[in-house]
Amino acid sequence: MSKALQQSWTCLRCVRRQRYTRRHLATAAAAATAPHPPTSYAKNHGSPRTIHDDRDLRKIFDSRSFWHEFSKSRTGFYRQTVGLFQNQYLTSPEGFEEYARVTLVKCRRIVAKVLDISTLEGYRSIVRDLDRLSDLLCRIIDLADFVRSTHPDPAFQNAANEAHTLMFEYMNTLNTTTGLNDQLGKALANSEVSSSWTEEEKTVAQLLKKDFSQSAIDLPRAKREKFVELSSTISALGSKFVDEMRPAKMSLAIESNRLKGMNPMFLKQLQNRRGHVILPILGLAAQNAIRYVEDEATRKEIYIASRTAVDSQVQVLEALLRRRAELAELSGFSSYSRMTLIDKMAQSPEAVNKFLSALSADNAPRMQEELKRMLALKYSSSSSESRTTSSQPTINAWDREYYRQQLLAKPAPSSRKPDFLPAYFSLGTVMQGLSRLFSRLYGVRFVPREPAPGETWNPDVRRLDVIDEADGHIAVVYCDLFARDGKNPNPAHFTLRCSRLISGSEIAEGPSSSSQFHNLTAAQLANDGMATSPPVDPSGSVYQLPTIALICDFPSPLPSNSASQPPTLLPLPSLLTLFHEMGHAIHSILGRTRLQNVSGTRCATDFAELPSVLMERFATDPSVLALFARHWETDAPLPYEMVAAGLEGERRTEVTDTETQVLLAAVDQAYHSEMVLREGKGFDSTAVWHAMSAQWGSVPEAQGTKWQGFFGHLVGYGGSYYAYLFDRAIAAKVWESVFGGGREGQAVEMGNGERFKREVLRWGGSRNGWRCVGGVLGEEGRALEEGGERAMEEVGRWGVGREGR
């Protein structure tokens, strides 16, 4: 049942991009021609209704006045307030309690049914029954998780949190209900039963069995109790590690003349009465000092302080790692990494390290070239006396960001500055472009829809219906894209409701269990009032439609009726972030499965980022930009050389960023290896950090640092931090092999999109990731379909892609 615990997809790369304004994307071909103006789009694509929807899509994001009128246009149609997401229960905070009560009744009915199974027919339906049980849990847990973190009303937040806690506790009870596990085991062991299942049902059966096993259900009572105790301790230590993260020194007092290179006005704000600058170690001040301060000794002091966590923080981390190792041992695994990877594409720590070694070898020559350029800069900037009296200069850990910044600061080889790019990327035109791209590739488009009263949590939230050329309405996307006070700034993709087939017999239960909702059809009642498809078979079965929330933090357009007032304009990092999050969304939309456990992004962690990372490639492709990129005021098409110039600087950062991520992934593997149990209380995470830095890094780490105390992603991605690099490498290969690296308009060819949809997106998590990769790559990918260490090593050899981007 633990599939109900699906977190929002908050991409590590998007968070870093937003925080540091870095875009880890290599260049598109510098020689690419400027795109043709997209004025022909309306003429050649769609009916008058489609063209009208396309225009409205731009306006609802770019014009506050248009959105105000559009969102109110059907207010009179509704006689009463509908619930959040049109969920019939959530018209008020108190509705969460009723929703949870009704859901628990349904869950207990299914549990009783499964426990009483004794016939062949009953065992054949057990996977569908358990998947429905899991879906009922997800319906509340997923919604509540979103509402408690996003809704501005504290009453809704508290009610959602209480419902989440109640359902989470019930889920834990189910995970330790041995009768459910035993019944599933009987079904799996009976060939007459399992042979009748679809491939999707077989996959879900194995996933559910694994979920039970990972909840220690097969262990004796004493060990199960120990498992629960360790799990609780690990959760508490993880929260403590993230919440109490801090450096050993919170600030440094530095004479202002030692900080030459930084903005004097900024330094003045940090100056005390004695003329010293009190430099905070946490945040942008210290990061900027390492990038811009000219004095090497000062940079070294700040660098070491900024990478040295307080000892108590390191102790919490080591306690967390030991408890994880004990949990793994209790569950029959030699390490936590081995336990974590069993259901991933990698499958084993050895395979992960093969991938990292191959990727590091691919990246190493370019890393050495970058270090040579840094050394040349350092040598040229040193005094003539030091050149003759000192030994050959070396690049130290505290030098890297400083000289890399100087390399990036060199003038772009274009007279047009990339700073002007946002004028061509109004939020409305970008959303319009995404819809046009998805129409070209997958035959689906976005249609703005007026939200009903009470349907959204803020007036700025836009609702988009996803319309398929053949199947009609297939998904709902709520776009909460504008910044506001109190809103979490991190970009994220939330799946509020997964795809699942609701059977005709299940629909028949609806009116009797929720008869007070007279305004809803039986099919709507079966999905709590949320969106469903038309009937798909003679029995009246329908799909519950994927319902998604996208969260970003873009500046809101100023309220004005003036044509000269600009809409929200996206710089390149924000453009890439939006395309990335839409990659997750399209996976959820097109991963239409009959069982919710494998719907959309509910797939292996090291496969889930592939569609989103691939989408970043489309964001800067000439043929894609030709679909929408026009100046917000003059309507002039985007000169592509501006994009190429902007990406040229970003290409220079990729090599160092790749090496850093390889190092962190290797540290993650070491921290979750057999070493932790072997060394026991003698385990020293600092010694491991420095050993890994020496092994995987091109520049030695400064002695005395304890950076591992700031490695917060160890909590959520323990044993699987490699996954993002892994999907970057696969995405680079798919971009070249399937979409031709964007050459000759291949990025917008429907045949290529259909191929990616057919082999990857439509499966969600119901097909092994290696089979998806092998299928989409065709003949050159067939050897990868069995996975294993050799396949992981081959992906590492691909690198993360540079040429032709």
C-alpha positions in Angstrom: 0.0 0.0 0.0 3.0 2.3 0.3 2.5 3.4 -3.3 0.1 5.9 -1.8 3.1 7.8 -0.5 3.9 9.6 -3.7 5.8 12.9 -3.1 5.6 15.9 -5.4 8.3 15.9 -8.0 10.5 18.8 -6.8 13.4 18.5 -9.1 16.9 19.0 -7.6 18.0 20.7 -10.8 15.1 23.1 -10.9 15.7 24.1 -7.3 19.4 24.7 -8.0 18.5 26.6 -11.1 16.0 28.8 -9.3 18.4 29.4 -6.4 21.6 30.1 -8.2 20.3 31.1 -11.6 22.3 28.4 -13.3 21.0 26.4 -16.2 22.6 23.1 -16.6 22.0 22.9 -20.3 24.6 22.7 -23.1 24.4 24.8 -26.2 22.2 24.2 -29.2 24.1 24.2 -32.4 25.7 27.7 -32.8 25.2 27.4 -36.6 21.5 26.8 -36.3 19.5 29.1 -38.4 17.1 31.6 -36.9 13.5 30.3 -36.7 10.8 31.2 -39.2 8.1 33.4 -37.8 5.3 31.3 -36.4 2.6 33.4 -37.9 1.4 30.4 -40.1 0.5 28.4 -37.0 -3.1 29.5 -36.9 -3.6 29.1 -40.6 -2.4 25.6 -40.7 -3.4 24.0 -37.4 -6.9 23.4 -36.3 -10.5 24.6 -36.5 -11.7 28.0 -35.5 -12.5 26.6 -32.0 -8.9 25.4 -31.7 -7.5 28.8 -32.8 -9.7 30.6 -30.4 -8.6 28.3 -27.5 -5.0 28.9 -28.5 -5.4 32.7 -28.3 -7.2 32.5 -25.0 -4.4 30.4 -23.6 -1.9 33.2 -24.1 -4.3 35.9 -22.8 -5.2 34.2 -19.5 -1.6 34.2 -18.4 -0.5 37.5 -20.0 -3.4 39.7 -19.2 -4.8 40.1 -15.6 -7.9 41.9 -16.9 -8.6 39.2 -19.5 -8.2 36.5 -16.8 -10.5 38.3 -14.4 -13.3 38.4 -17.0 -12.6 34.9 -18.3 -12.6 33.3 -14.8 -15.9 35.0 -13.9 -17.7 34.2 -17.2 -19.5 31.1 -15.9 -19.9 32.0 -12.2 -23.7 32.3 -12.6 -23.9 28.8 -14.0 -23.1 27.3 -10.6 -25.9 27.5 -7.9 -23.4 26.6 -5.2 -19.7 26.4 -4.4 -18.1 23.3 -5.6 -15.2 21.7 -3.7 -11.5 22.1 -4.3 -10.6 20.4 -7.6 -14.4 19.9 -7.9 -14.1 17.2 -5.2 -17.6 16.9 -3.7 -16.3 16.7 -0.1 -13.9 19.7 -0.1 -16.3 22.6 0.0 -15.0 23.5 3.4 -12.2 22.4 5.7 -14.6 20.2 7.6 -15.1 18.2 4.4 -11.8 16.5 4.9 -13.1 14.7 8.0 -16.2 13.5 6.2 -14.0 12.5 3.1 -11.7 10.5 5.3 -14.6 8.8 7.2 -16.4 7.7 3.9 -13.1 6.5 2.5 -12.3 4.4 5.5 -15.6 2.7 5.2 -14.9 1.8 1.6 -11.3 0.7 2.5 -12.5 -1.6 5.2 -15.1 -3.1 2.9 -12.4 -4.0 0.4 -10.1 -5.4 3.1 -12.9 -7.7 4.3 -13.6 -8.8 0.7 -9.9 -9.6 0.1 -9.5 -11.5 3.4 -12.5 -13.6 2.6 -11.4 -14.7 -0.9 -11.5 -18.4 -1.3 -12.4 -18.9 -5.0 -10.4 -18.8 -8.2 -12.4 -15.9 -9.5 -11.8 -14.0 -6.3 -8.0 -14.4 -6.5 -8.1 -13.3 -10.1 -9.5 -10.0 -9.1 -7.2 -9.5 -6.0 -4.8 -7.2 -7.8 -7.6 -4.9 -9.0 -9.1 -4.9 -5.5 -5.8 -4.0 -3.8 -5.1 -1.4 -6.4 -8.4 0.2 -5.7 -7.6 0.1 -2.0 -4.3 1.8 -2.7 -6.1 4.4 -4.9 -8.6 5.2 -2.1 -5.6 5.9 0.2 -3.9 8.0 -2.5 -7.0 10.1 -3.2 -6.8 11.5 0.3 -3.1 11.4 1.0 -2.1 13.0 -2.3 -4.7 15.7 -2.0 -4.0 16.4 1.6 -0.3 16.5 1.1 -0.8 19.2 -1.5 -3.4 21.2 0.4 -1.4 21.3 3.6 1.6 22.7 1.9 0.0 25.0 -0.7 -3.5 26.2 0.5 -3.3 29.7 2.0 -6.1 29.0 4.6 -4.8 27.6 7.9 -8.1 25.9 8.5 -7.7 23.9 5.2 -4.1 23.2 6.0 -4.9 21.8 9.5 -7.8 19.8 8.2 -5.7 18.4 5.4 -2.9 17.5 7.8 -5.3 15.7 10.2 -6.8 13.7 7.3 -3.3 12.9 6.0 -2.2 11.6 9.4 -5.3 9.5 9.8 -5.0 7.9 6.4 -1.2 7.4 6.9 -1.7 5.6 10.1 -4.4 3.4 8.5 -2.0 2.7 5.6 0.7 1.5 8.1 -1.9 -0.8 9.6 -2.6 -2.3 6.2 1.1 -2.7 5.5 1.3 -4.9 8.6 -1.9 -6.9 8.0 -0.5 -10.3 7.3 -3.7 -11.6 5.9 -3.6 -9.3 2.9 0.0 -10.3 2.2 -0.9 -14.0 2.6 -3.8 -13.7 0.2 -1.7 -11.9 -2.4 1.0 -14.6 -2.0 -1.6 -17.3 -2.7 -2.7 -15.6 -5.8 0.9 -15.2 -7.1 1.6 -18.8 -6.4 -1.4 -20.1 -8.3 -0.5 -20.3 -12.0 -4.2 -20.5 -13.0 -4.6 -17.1 -11.4 -1.5 -15.3 -12.5 -1.8 -16.6 -16.1 -5.1 -14.8 -16.3 -3.6 -11.4 -15.4 -2.6 -8.7 -17.8 1.1 -7.6 -17.9 0.0 -4.5 -16.0 -1.7 -6.6 -13.3 1.4 -8.8 -13.0 3.6 -5.8 -12.5 1.3 -4.3 -9.9 1.1 -7.7 -8.1 4.9 -7.8 -7.8 5.0 -4.1 -6.7 2.5 -4.7 -3.9 4.2 -7.9 -2.7 7.5 -5.9 -2.5 5.7 -3.1 -0.6 4.6 -5.7 2.0 8.1 -7.1 2.2 9.7 -3.7 2.7 7.3 -3.2 5.6 8.9 -6.2 7.4 5.6 -8.1 7.2 7.5 -11.4 6.8 9.6 -10.9 10.0 8.7 -12.3 13.4 6.8 -10.0 15.7 9.8 -8.8 17.7 11.7 -7.9 14.5 8.6 -6.2 13.1 8.4 -4.1 16.2 12.2 -3.3 15.8 11.6 -2.4 12.2 8.8 0.1 13.2 11.0 1.6 15.9 14.0 2.0 13.5 11.7 3.5 10.8 10.4 6.1 13.3 13.9 7.0 14.4 15.1 7.4 10.8 12.2 9.7 10.1 12.9 11.8 13.2 16.7 12.0 12.4 16.0 12.9 8.8 13.8 15.8 9.9 16.4 16.9 12.5 19.2 16.8 9.9 17.3 19.0 7.5 15.8 21.4 10.1 19.0 22.0 12.1 21.5 22.4 9.3 24.0 25.1 10.1 27.8 25.9 9.8 30.2 25.7 12.6 30.7 29.5 12.2 27.6 31.5 11.4 29.6 34.5 10.2 33.1 35.9 9.7 34.4 39.3 10.6 36.6 40.5 7.7 38.3 43.8 6.9 36.6 45.4 4.0 39.8 45.9 2.0 40.2 42.1 1.9 36.9 41.8 0.0 37.9 43.7 -3.1 35.9 42.4 -6.1 32.5 42.4 -4.3 30.0 45.2 -4.7 31.0 48.0 -2.3 27.4 49.1 -1.7 26.5 45.6 -0.7 29.5 45.3 1.7 28.6 48.6 3.3 25.3 47.1 4.5 27.2 44.3 6.3 29.8 46.6 7.9 30.0 47.2 11.7 31.2 50.2 13.6 34.8 49.0 13.6 34.9 48.8 9.8 34.7 45.0 9.6 32.3 43.3 7.3 30.2 40.7 9.1 29.8 38.1 6.3 27.0 35.6 6.9 28.2 32.1 6.0 24.8 30.8 4.9 23.3 32.3 1.8 24.3 34.3 -1.3 26.8 36.6 0.5 29.4 33.9 1.1 28.7 32.3 -2.3 29.3 35.6 -4.1 32.4 36.2 -2.0 33.9 32.9 -3.2 33.1 33.9 -6.8 34.3 37.5 -6.8 36.8 38.2 -4.0 40.3 38.7 -5.5 42.4 37.9 -2.5 43.1 34.1 -2.5 43.7 33.9 1.3 40.3 35.5 2.0 38.6 33.2 -0.4 40.1 30.2 1.3 38.9 31.3 4.7 35.4 31.9 3.5 35.3 28.7 1.5 36.4 26.5 4.4 33.9 28.2 6.7 31.1 27.8 4.2 31.8 24.1 3.8 32.2 23.1 7.5 29.1 22.0 9.2 28.7 22.1 13.0 29.8 18.9 14.7 26.3 18.1 16.0 25.0 18.1 12.5 27.6 15.6 11.4 26.7 13.4 14.4 23.0 13.5 13.4 24.0 12.4 9.9 26.1 9.5 11.1 23.3 8.4 13.5 20.9 8.5 10.5 23.3 6.4 8.3 23.8 3.8 11.1 20.0 3.4 11.7 19.5 3.0 7.9 22.2 0.3 7.8 20.5 -1.5 10.8 17.1 -1.3 9.1 18.6 -2.9 5.9 20.3 -5.6 7.9 17.1 -6.4 9.7 15.3 -6.7 6.3 18.0 -9.1 5.0 20.2 -6.7 3.0 23.9 -6.1 3.5 23.5 -2.3 3.0 20.8 0.3 2.8 21.9 1.1 -0.8 21.3 -2.5 -1.8 17.8 -2.4 -0.2 16.9 0.9 -1.9 18.1 -0.1 -5.4 16.4 -3.4 -5.6 13.3 -1.9 -7.4 15.3 0.7 -9.5 16.7 0.3 -12.9 20.2 0.2 -11.4 19.3 -2.7 -9.1 22.7 -2.8 -7.3 25.4 -0.5 -5.9 27.9 -2.1 -8.2 25.8 -1.1 -11.3 25.6 2.5 -9.9 29.3 2.7 -9.5 29.9 1.3 -13.0 27.6 4.1 -14.3 29.4 6.8 -12.3 32.9 5.6 -13.4 32.0 5.6 -17.0 30.3 9.0 -16.8 33.3 10.4 -14.9 35.7 9.0 -17.6 33.6 10.6 -20.3 33.7 14.0 -18.5 37.3 13.9 -17.5 39.0 15.2 -20.7 36.8 18.3 -20.7 37.3 18.8 -17.0 41.1 18.9 -17.6 40.6 21.4 -20.4 38.6 23.6 -18.1 41.3 23.4 -15.4 43.9 24.4 -18.0 41.9 27.5 -18.8 41.6 28.3 -15.1 45.3 27.9 -14.6 46.1 30.2 -17.5 43.9 32.8 -15.9 45.5 32.4 -12.6 49.0 32.6 -14.0 48.2 35.7 -16.1 46.6 37.5 -13.1 49.6 36.7 -10.8 52.4 39.3 -10.4 55.6 39.0 -12.4 57.6 38.5 -9.2 55.4 35.6 -8.0 55.8 34.0 -11.4 59.5 33.9 -11.1 59.8 33.0 -7.4 56.9 30.7 -6.9 56.2 27.2 -8.2 53.7 26.6 -10.9 50.3 27.8 -9.7 47.6 25.2 -9.0 43.8 25.5 -8.9 42.6 25.0 -5.3 39.1 24.2 -4.1 38.6 27.9 -3.2 39.8 29.0 -6.7 37.4 27.0 -8.8 34.3 29.2 -8.6 36.4 32.4 -8.8 38.1 31.5 -12.1 35.0 29.8 -13.5 33.2 33.1 -12.9 35.9 34.9 -14.8 35.6 32.5 -17.7 31.8 33.0 -17.8 32.2 36.7 -17.7 34.0 36.9 -21.0 31.9 38.7 -23.7 29.5 36.6 -25.6 30.4 36.1 -29.3 27.3 38.1 -30.3 26.4 41.7 -30.3 23.0 40.8 -29.0 22.9 40.3 -25.3 21.0 37.3 -23.9 19.6 39.7 -21.3 17.0 40.6 -23.8 15.7 37.1 -24.1 12.8 37.4 -21.6 11.1 39.9 -23.9 10.4 37.0 -26.2 9.2 34.6 -23.5 6.0 36.0 -22.0 4.4 33.4 -19.8 1.4 33.3 -22.0 3.3 32.7 -25.2 5.4 30.0 -23.5 2.2 28.2 -22.4 0.9 28.6 -25.9 4.1 27.1 -27.3 3.9 24.1 -25.0 0.3 23.4 -26.1 1.4 23.7 -29.8 4.4 21.5 -29.2 2.3 18.8 -27.5 -0.2 19.0 -30.3 2.5 18.5 -32.9 4.1 15.6 -31.0 1.3 13.8 -29.2 -2.0 15.1 -30.6 -3.0 16.8 -27.3 -3.5 20.4 -26.5 -4.4 22.7 -23.6 -7.8 24.4 -23.4 -8.4 27.1 -20.8 -11.4 26.5 -18.7 -13.2 28.8 -16.2 -12.8 27.4 -12.7 -16.0 26.9 -10.8 -16.5 28.8 -7.5 -14.4 27.1 -4.8 -12.5 24.9 -7.3 -9.1 26.5 -6.8 -7.2 27.7 -3.7 -6.2 31.1 -5.1 -7.7 33.4 -7.7 -4.5 33.3 -9.7 -4.7 29.6 -10.3 -5.5 28.8 -14.0 -7.3 25.6 -15.0 -6.4 23.9 -18.2 -8.2 20.9 -19.7 -6.0 18.5 -21.8 -7.8 17.6 -25.0 -6.8 14.6 -27.1 -7.6 14.6 -30.9 -9.1 11.1 -30.6 -10.1 10.6 -27.0 -11.4 14.1 -26.1 -10.9 15.3 -22.5 -8.0 13.2 -20.9 -6.6 15.3 -18.0 -6.9 18.5 -15.8 -3.9 20.7 -15.0 -4.1 23.4 -12.4 -1.4 26.0 -12.9 -0.3 27.9 -9.8 2.6 29.8 -11.4 2.7 33.2 -9.8 4.6 34.2 -6.7 2.8 35.3 -3.6 3.5 35.8 0.1 3.8 32.6 2.1 4.0 30.3 -1.0 6.7 27.7 -1.3 9.1 29.1 -4.0 10.3 25.7 -5.2 9.0 24.5 -8.5 7.0 21.2 -8.2 4.6 18.8 -10.0 1.9 17.2 -7.9 -0.3 14.4 -9.0 -3.6 15.0 -7.2 -5.4 12.1 -8.9 -3.9 9.3 -11.0 -5.3 7.5 -14.0 -7.3 4.4 -13.1 -10.2 2.5 -14.8 -13.3 2.7 -12.6 -15.4 -0.4 -13.4 -19.1 -0.4 -14.0 -19.7 -2.4 -10.9 -17.7 0.1 -8.8 -19.8 3.0 -10.4 -23.0 1.2 -9.3 -21.9 1.5 -5.7 -21.7 5.3 -5.9 -25.3 6.5 -5.3 -25.8 4.4 -2.3 -22.6 5.5 -0.5 -22.9 9.2 -1.4 -26.6 9.7 -2.2 -26.7 13.3 -0.7 -24.9 14.6 -3.8 -27.9 14.7 -6.1 -26.2 16.9 -8.7 -23.6 14.3 -9.7 -23.9 11.4 -12.1 -23.0 7.9 -10.8 -19.7 8.0 -12.6 -18.8 11.4 -11.1 -19.8 10.1 -7.6 -17.4 7.2 -8.1 -14.6 9.7 -8.6 -15.7 12.1 -5.8 -16.9 14.6 -8.3 -13.6 15.0 -10.0 -13.1 14.6 -13.8 -13.8 11.3 -15.6 -13.8 10.1 -19.2 -16.9 9.2 -21.1 -17.8 5.4 -20.8 -15.1 3.2 -22.5 -17.0 -0.1 -22.6 -20.5 -1.5 -22.6 -20.5 -1.9 -18.8 -20.1 1.9 -18.4 -16.6 1.8 -17.1 -14.8 5.2 -17.1 -11.3 6.4 -16.4 -10.6 8.8 -13.6 -8.7 11.5 -15.3 -5.2 12.5 -14.2 -5.4 15.7 -12.2 -2.2 17.6 -11.8 -1.0 20.8 -10.1 2.1 22.7 -11.3 3.7 25.1 -8.9 6.2 27.8 -9.9 7.2 31.2 -8.5 7.2 33.6 -11.4 6.5 37.3 -10.8 2.9 38.2 -11.3 2.0 40.7 -14.0 1.2 44.2 -12.6 -2.5 45.1 -12.7 -2.8 47.5 -15.6 -4.9 48.1 -18.7 -2.0 49.8 -20.5 -0.7 48.0 -23.6 2.8 49.1 -22.7 2.7 47.3 -19.4 4.7 44.0 -19.8 3.3 40.6 -18.9 5.3 38.1 -16.9 8.5 37.6 -18.8 10.6 34.5 -18.3 14.4 34.5 -18.2 16.0 31.4 -19.6 16.3 29.6 -16.3 12.5 30.0 -15.7 11.8 28.9 -19.3 13.7 25.7 -18.7 12.0 25.2 -15.3 8.6 25.4 -16.8 9.4 23.0 -19.7 10.9 20.6 -17.1 7.8 20.6 -14.9 5.7 20.2 -18.0 7.7 17.1 -18.8 6.5 15.5 -15.6 3.0 16.7 -16.4 2.9 15.1 -19.8 4.1 11.8 -18.3 1.2 11.9 -15.9 -1.2 12.9 -18.6 -0.2 10.3 -21.2 0.7 7.5 -18.8 -2.9 6.3 -18.8 -3.1 3.0 -17.1 -6.0 0.9 -15.8 -4.3 0.5 -12.4 -3.2 3.6 -10.5 -0.1 2.0 -8.9 1.7 2.4 -12.2 0.1 5.5 -13.6 2.2 8.3 -15.0 5.2 9.2 -12.8 4.6 6.2 -10.6 7.6 4.4 -11.9 11.2 3.7 -10.8 12.9 6.7 -9.2 15.8 6.5 -11.7 13.4 6.6 -14.6 11.0 9.3 -13.5 13.1 12.3 -14.5 13.6 11.2 -18.1 10.6 12.9 -19.7 11.2 16.2 -17.7 14.9 16.3 -18.5 14.2 15.6 -22.2 11.7 18.5 -22.3 14.5 20.9 -21.4 16.0 20.1 -24.8 12.9 21.3 -26.6 12.9 24.6 -24.7 15.9 25.9 -26.7 15.4 24.1 -30.0 14.9 26.4 -33.0 11.9 24.6 -34.5 10.2 24.6 -31.1 10.9 28.3 -30.5 9.5 29.0 -33.9 6.1 27.9 -32.6 5.8 30.7 -30.1 8.8 32.9 -29.3 7.8 36.4 -30.2 8.5 39.8 -28.7 5.7 40.6 -26.2 5.3 44.2 -27.5 6.5 44.2 -31.2 5.5 40.6 -32.1 8.9 40.3 -33.8 10.2 36.7 -34.0 13.0 35.6 -31.8 16.5 35.9 -33.4 17.9 32.5 -32.6 21.5 33.7 -32.2 20.4 35.3 -28.9 19.5 31.9 -27.6 22.8 30.4 -28.8 24.7 33.2 -27.1 22.9 32.6 -23.8 23.5 28.9 -24.0 27.2 29.3 -24.8 27.8 30.5 -21.3 25.8 27.7 -19.8 27.8 25.1 -21.8 30.9 26.2 -19.9 29.4 25.4 -16.5 28.2 21.9 -17.4 31.6 20.1 -17.1 32.2 21.2 -13.6 28.6 20.6 -12.6 28.7 17.1 -13.9 31.8 16.3 -11.9 30.3 17.7 -8.8 27.1 15.6 -9.2 29.2 12.5 -9.9 31.1 13.1 -6.7 27.9 13.6 -4.6 26.4 10.5 -6.1 29.5 8.5 -5.2 29.4 9.9 -1.6 25.8 8.9 -1.4 26.7 5.3 -2.4 29.6 5.2 0.1 27.4 6.5 3.0 24.9 3.7 2.3 27.3 0.9 1.7 28.4 -2.1 3.9 31.1 0.2 5.3 28.7 1.7 7.8 27.8 -1.6 9.6 31.4 -2.8 9.2 32.9 0.2 11.0 30.0 0.6 13.5 30.6 3.5 15.9 34.0 4.1 14.2 32.3 5.1 11.0 33.6 8.6 10.1 31.6 10.4 7.5 34.2 13.2 7.3 37.0 10.8 6.4 34.7 9.2 3.8 33.8 12.7 2.4 37.5 13.6 1.9 38.4 10.1 0.5 35.6 10.4 -2.1 36.6 13.9 -3.0 40.1 12.7 -3.7 38.9 9.8 -5.7 36.3 11.5 -7.8 37.3 15.2 -7.9 39.8 16.9 -10.1 40.6 19.5 -7.4 41.5 18.3 -3.8 39.0 19.4 -1.2 40.3 21.8 1.5 41.4 20.1 4.6 39.1 20.5 7.6 35.8 20.8 5.8 32.7 18.8 6.7 30.4 19.6 3.8 28.5 16.4 4.2 26.6 18.2 7.0 24.9 20.3 4.3 24.0 17.4 2.0 20.3 17.6 2.7 19.3 15.4 -0.3 20.7 12.4 1.6 17.4 12.4 3.5 15.0 12.1 0.5 17.4 10.5 -2.0 19.4 8.2 0.2 21.0 5.5 -2.0 19.6 7.0 -5.2 21.1 10.4 -5.7 22.7 9.2 -9.0 19.2 9.0 -10.6 19.2 12.5 -12.0 22.5 12.1 -13.7 21.4 8.8 -15.1 18.2 10.3 -16.6 20.2 13.2 -18.1 22.4 10.7 -19.9 19.4 8.8 -21.3 17.7 12.0 -22.3 20.8 13.1 -24.2 20.8 9.8 -26.1 17.0 9.9 -26.8 17.3 13.5 -28.0 19.9 12.6 -30.6 18.6 9.2 -31.6 14.8 9.9 -31.6 14.5 13.6 -32.2 17.7 14.0 -34.3 19.2 16.5 -31.9 16.6 18.9 -33.2 18.1 19.1 -36.7 15.9 19.8 -39.7 12.8 20.3 -37.5 12.8 16.7 -36.1 11.9 18.1 -32.6 8.4 18.9 -33.8 7.7 15.8 -36.0 4.7 13.8 -34.9 6.3 10.5 -35.9 9.1 11.1 -33.4 6.7 12.2 -30.7 4.5 9.1 -31.3 7.5 6.9 -31.0 8.4 8.4 -27.6 4.8 8.2 -26.4 4.4 4.6 -27.6 7.6 3.3 -26.1 8.0 5.5 -22.9 5.2 7.8 -21.9 2.1 5.7 -22.2 3.4 2.9 -20.0 3.8 5.0 -16.8 5.5 2.5 -14.5 3.9 -0.6 -15.9 6.8 -1.5 -18.1 10.4 -2.1 -17.1 12.4 1.1 -17.7 15.1 -0.7 -19.6 12.5 -2.1 -22.0 11.2 1.5 -22.5 14.7 2.7 -23.2 15.5 -0.2 -25.5 12.2 0.2 -27.3 12.5 3.9 -28.0 16.1 3.7 -29.2 15.3 0.8 -31.5 18.1 -1.5 -32.7 20.8 0.3 -30.9 19.0 -0.1 -27.6 18.1 -3.7 -27.8 21.2 -4.8 -25.9 20.1 -2.7 -22.9 16.7 -4.3 -22.4 17.9 -6.8 -19.8 19.6 -4.0 -17.7 22.4 -4.9 -15.3 25.9 -3.5 -14.8 26.9 -3.5 -18.5 23.8 -1.5 -19.4 24.5 1.0 -16.6 28.1 1.3 -17.8 27.0 1.9 -21.4 24.6 4.7 -20.3 27.5 6.3 -18.4 29.6 6.2 -21.6 26.9 8.2 -23.4 27.7 11.2 -21.2 25.2 13.9 -20.5 25.4 15.3 -24.1 27.2 18.3 -25.6 27.5 18.1 -29.3 24.6 19.5 -31.3 22.8 21.0 -28.4 
